[in-house]
Amino acid sequence: MSEALYEIGGLRFWSEAEIDRRDAFTKRMASVVRDTLTKVNPAWSMWRVEGPCLSPRSQISAAYDDSDIFVTNHEAGGAALCLRAETTPSSYAYAKWLAKRDKRARAPLCVWQAAKSFRRETNDGASAAKLRFNEFYQLEFQCIYSATTQADYQTPLMAAAEKLIARETGRKTRIIPSDRLPAYSLTTLDIEVALDDGATWREIASCSIRTDYSETERVLELAIGLDRVVEVGGE
């Protein structure tokens, strides 16, 4: 398991073996997403990117207020800078930039990141037991497609992701409707794993159909807590 060497539960140290597991899982999940999407529609393309951890405050979702995020005392271009709470905004920005410059980057396309995000977790508190950390790695896939498509991408993607998470963690898993539905989401499903007592479940991943990218396109977002996968699998 990870260690809180600063004696602060939300700040974790990871061993080389845990880092290797995180990297290997990232590669396997990227392959699963690619194979699942292209099986439904061969036109899908995949683009891995890495955006900055610092973000203009205006680019952070309104779902996060200042009690949720780390706001710095610096500005750039007149904009307050924050540590990002998720990779979604930078993936969106890259996807829109890419679509203007590369004919291959037309929907359906998936822009994805495996990178750090930061949250204050003032409501629930950050601890390894709760699988909540102030600084953590996310694996997020933003799968962009036409809003008029009749294809169902969410069902096969969730099934494939659950199978890999179960194999990686060695635990029972389940797919359930999320107990929170963001304003931007038509539907959100969670993948949970059972902890040692068998009665406690923890969210590892979620999958939402988002409407906040453009009027003509939808985004199937698969978001996975990489540190949660490693922490649970290492117990």
Sequence and secondary structure as in RCSB ss.txt:
>XXXX:A:sequence
MSEALYEIGGLRFWSEAEIDRRDAFTKRMASVVRDTLTKVNPAWSMWRVEGPCLSPRSQISAAYDDSDIFVTNHE
AGGAALCLRAETTPSSYAYAKWLAKRDKRARAPLCVWQAAKSFRRETNDGASAAKLRFNEFYQLEFQCIYSATTQ
ADYQTPLMAAAEKLIARETGRKTRIIPSDRLPAYSLTTLDIEVALDDGATWREIASCSIRTDYSETERVLELAIG
LDRVVEVGGE
>XXXX:A:secstr
  B TTS TTS B  HHHHHHHHHHHHHHHHHHHHHHHHH TT EEEE    SEEEGGGS TT  TTTSEEEEEE
ETTEEEEE S SHHHHHHHHHHHHHH TT  SSEEEEEEEEEE   TTT  BTTTTB SEEEEEEEEEEEETT  
   HHHHHHHHHHHHHHHHTS EEEEE S   TTEEEEEEEEEE TTSS EEEEEEEEEEEEEETTEEEEEEEEE
HHHHHHHHT 
